[in-house]
């Protein structure tokens, strides 16, 4: 195992997308991964693909009691845990006047409240065990770049960035670092399937606004997450690092 990475890391949203890509990368580096997701079938597929270093824990993080229960189960099964990646999230697109309060609450609950509860639950155990570590939050370019239909998502990710900074200050005395990675358009399997179907025009319009002229690859994100988890980033905390091909810089052309 790479000696500068934690022995064990919790990854939420590990059944698909960016969470699965991060879990795969960590397992490939001989890290034990406790994967949490509401999608039990997806977790089972991930477990089959990734092998024994991956431990699945199914649960709905929108349930306020779930974080404590899932962290306890992961700690009991995998031993002390000194790394956490909060990657679970949802991204519905709904115009403002069509957005129901229930949808607003669902987005804020999973994208913002759930990671807060995860950090609280794991942080307490780390503090009690006297071990430091690293937390990486998966944010979004939508935290700073506004667009129609994602008032709830953008608000959740903007709040996530500020939560990251506040957590970094509060947990620094415990030697727990907290950083965020904010992706732009990343070509996960789901994103590319949408781009090749009904969302082809939308995808092309997004790419046209990216200075580097393409979607990012999942591996271009996961290497940065691994760095932030590792001791190589031992003096990095409270940072929000964008991985968006320059999307949030401004107007790419006239």
N, C-alpha and C positions, 0 to 999 in steps of 0.2 A: 504494500500500500504506500502511496505517496505520503511521506511523513509529515508534510505541511498541511494536509487536509484533515478535517475531523474524522474520527473513527466511524461515527454514525450521524446521519443527517435526516431530519424529517423534511419531506417535500409534500406540500399540499397541491391538489390538482394534478396528481401524478399519473392519472389514468390516460391522459391525452395531451396533445399540444405541447406547449412550452414546458409544462411540468413534467411530462413524460420524457422530453428531450433532456432535461436537466437530470432526471433520475437515471436515465441510460448513461449519460456521461459520467456521473458519480460512481455508478456500479462498475463502469469500465475502468475507473481509477481505484477499484477495490474498496470503495466506501460502502458501508452498510446503509441502505436507504429504507426508512419507514415511510411508505407511500400512503397518503391519505386522500380519499376522494369519495364523493357520494355515489360514483359509478362503480358498483361492485364488480360487474362483468368486465369493465375496462381494466380494473385493478387485477383481476384474474388473468387477463390476457397479458398485461405487463409483467406479472409474476412469471408466467410461462416463458415469456421472451427474455427476461433479464436474469432469471435464475435465483438461487438462494440468497444472494446479498440483498435482494429486494423483498421487503415484508409488507404485505397489503393490510390496510386498516380502513374499512369502509365506514363512512359516517357523514352526516350532513352538518357542516360547520355553521349553517344558519341556525341550528339548535344551540342556544347559549350554553348548554351543559356539555356539548359534544367535545369542545376543545380539551377540557380537563380530562374527560374520559378517554379520548384518543391518545393524548400525550401520556397518560398513565399506562395505557396498554402498550404503547410503543416503548416506553422506558422499561417496563417489565420484560418485554420480549427481546429487546435489543441491547439492553444495558444503558449506561449513562449516555446522554445525547448532548452534543455541544454545537450542533448546527441546525439551522432551520431555514427553509426556503418557502416563503409564502407566495405560491404561484396560482392558487385557486382563484377563479374569478369568472364572471359572466359579462357578456357584451351585447345586450339587446339594443336595437336601434328603433326608436319610437319618437315620432314628432311630439313636441311639447304638449299640445292640446289633446293628444291621444294617450298621454302617459298616465296610467292609473297609479294611485298612491301605493298599491300593493307591488307594482313593478319597481317603483322608486325604492321602496323598503327592501325588496329582494336584492337589488343591486348593491345598495349601501350595506346591507347585512353581510353579504358574502365578500364583497370587495374591500370593506373597511373594518366592520366590526369583527369579523372572523379572524383576520390577522392580529388585531389587537388582543383578542382572547387567546390566540395561540401563543403569542409572545408572553402574555401574562402567565399562562399555564406552564410553559416550558421554562421561562425565566425564573419562576419561583423554584422549580426543581434544580436548575443549574445553580442558583444561589445557595440553596440548602446543601448541595453537594460540594460547593466550593470550587466549581469549575467555570472557567470563562468559555468564550466561544464566539460564534458569528451568526448573525441573522441577515438574510438577504430577502428583501421584498421586491416582487415583480410589479413594477408600476406600469406607466404607459406614457407615450408622447401626448396622449389626450389630457394629461395633467396640466399641460400648458397650451395645447393647440385646440381651440374650440371649433366645433362643427355641428351642424344640425343633427338632431335625433339622439344625442348622447349626453343630455344634461345630467342624467343620473350617473352615467359611467365617468364622465369627465370630472364631476364633483367628487366621486369616490376616489379617483386616482390623484386628484389634487390634494385631497385630505390625506391620502396614503403617503404622499411625499412629506407632508408636514408631520405626520405621525412618525415617520422614519427619523426625522431630525430630533423630535422630542424623545423618542425611545433611545436614540444614541446618547443623548445627554444623561438620561436617567440611569441607563445601564452601564455607562462607562466605568463607574467605580467598581463594578462587578467584573470588569474585564470582558464584557460582552459588547461586541461591536455590532452596529446596525447600519446597513446601507441599502440602497435601492438601485435596481437596474430598470430603466424605462425604455422598453422597446417601441419601435415604430411598427412598420409593416414587416412582419416576419413570416416567411413562407413555410408555415407548418402544413401538415397534410390537409387539414380542414380548410385553411386559407387558400391553398392552391387548388383544391377541388372546387371551391366557390369561384375562384378566378377563371377556371376553365369552363364554367357553366354559366348560370344566370348572372353572376357578378363580374363577367369579363370586362364590361365597360367601366364599372366602378373601380375594379382593380387597376386598369390602365390609367384612369384618372389619378389614382393615388400615386402610382409609380412616376407619373409625369411631374409630380410635385417634389420628388425626392432628388436632391442634387446628385447622388451617386447613381441614379437612374435604374434602380432595381430593388426588389424586395430583399430583405436580409435572410440569411440562412440560419436555421436554429443553432448550428454549431458556433456561429459568430456571437451568439448570446451566451451559450452555456460555458464557454471558456472564461468569460468575464465573471459569471456567477461563481465558478469554481475558484477563481482568483480571490474574490471577496470572501469566500468561505475559508480560504487557506491562510496560513501564517505569513505568506508573502505579503498580505494586505494588513499586517498587524498594526499599522499606524493610520489606517483608513477607517473612518467612521463618520456617519451623518452625511454621506455623499449620495447624490442622485446622479447616476451615470446614464446618459442617453445612448441607446444603440438604435439609431433610426436613419442612418445614411444621410444625415443632415436635414431631415424633414422639418424639424422645429427651428431651424436657423432663420427662415424667412422665405422670401420669394425667390425661387431658383432661377427664373428667367422672365423676360418681358415679351 
